[in-house]
Amino acid sequence: AGLIVEKISGQSYADYVTQRIFEPLDMRHSYASRAPALADGLTTGHHYMFGYAFEREYAVPLPGVPGGGLIASVEDMTHYAIAQLSDGRYGDTSILSAQGIAELHAPAISIGGDQHYAMGWVVDTASGTPVIQHTGDIGTFHSVAVLMPGRNSGFILLANASGFEQIGQVDGIAVGVFNLLNGKPPAPVSVPINVRFLYWAVLLTPLLMILGIAYSWRRWRNMGVGQILL
């Protein structure tokens, strides 16, 4: 998709997004590369391992920028959300027609239950409220954007942490924010038991295999090689 933008516009993807989206929406702290974002105060990302957060500097390679390499402040992302909820307009500026926004949000492919995939957005219903949402993750940062068109509102959640368990936890915080905005108490955020089981199973399985090999060798060392291998 990023290559299509470059071929049609005759610009680099970064230049196109900067000139056609960031600048019209007054997104003054949004970038398509890491160096200027660092100069503007980009925080350090973290990757969780074994329950501990490790700082990790990571720059998305240039070919990956269209798929997850854009950098923005949470305030700038609210400008983007406003345009999504206002037929492509932010203030006196329009970056897309009302028809174009409707096409972006139109459910196209069923992905199970009430969920449908649109153009980059997942169209769903949560607690009876129609929502349009999208999440992103690069291993050190996680993002959640939720639009509630029927209420003309939404929210953005950005976290400088990610990991095998933590993706679900950050998404759980987003669910809590959604509940608060809809007059409900936020549910406690915890790691699902099946995720914890899988996490430890992956760690312990190699150890059990090594112990099994040692036990088998002691028991059957007087047998033939073929029997031991079996």
NORSUL-V462117 format. One record per pair of residues at least 12 apart in sequence whose ideal C-beta (glycine too) atoms are under 7 Angstrom apart, sorted by the first residue. I is the first residue (numbers start at 1). J is the second residue. If there is no record, write none. Layout:
I:J + I:J
//
This chain:
1:66 + 2:65 + 2:66 + 13:65 + 13:66 + 14:32 + 14:33 + 14:65 + 17:32 + 17:70 + 18:32 + 20:95 + 21:95 + 24:93 + 24:95 + 25:79 + 25:80 + 25:83 + 25:90 + 25:93 + 25:95 + 26:79 + 27:72 + 27:76 + 27:79 + 27:80 + 28:76 + 29:72 + 29:73 + 29:76 + 30:71 + 30:72 + 30:73 + 30:76 + 31:71 + 32:65 + 32:69 + 32:70 + 34:59 + 34:71 + 37:71 + 42:71 + 43:160 + 44:57 + 44:160 + 45:58 + 45:140 + 45:141 + 45:160 + 46:140 + 46:160 + 46:161 + 47:139 + 47:140 + 47:162 + 47:163 + 48:161 + 48:163 + 48:165 + 48:166 + 49:163 + 53:161 + 56:140 + 58:138 + 58:139 + 58:140 + 60:138 + 68:136 + 68:138 + 74:156 + 74:158 + 77:145 + 77:156 + 78:156 + 81:145 + 81:147 + 81:154 + 81:156 + 83:95 + 84:101 + 84:147 + 85:147 + 85:149 + 85:152 + 85:154 + 87:101 + 88:100 + 88:101 + 103:119 + 104:118 + 104:119 + 104:121 + 105:118 + 105:121 + 105:123 + 105:132 + 106:118 + 107:123 + 120:134 + 121:133 + 121:134 + 122:134 + 126:178 + 127:182 + 129:148 + 129:150 + 129:182 + 130:149 + 130:150 + 131:146 + 131:147 + 131:148 + 132:147 + 132:149 + 133:145 + 133:146 + 133:147 + 135:171 + 137:162 + 137:167 + 139:162 + 140:162 + 141:159 + 141:160 + 141:162 + 142:159 + 142:161 + 142:162 + 142:167 + 142:170 + 143:157 + 143:158 + 144:157 + 144:171 + 144:174 + 146:174 + 146:178 + 155:177 + 155:181 + 157:173 + 157:174 + 157:177 + 164:199 + 165:191 + 165:195 + 165:199 + 168:191 + 168:192 + 168:195 + 169:189 + 169:191 + 172:189 + 173:189 + 175:187 + 176:189 + 216:228
//
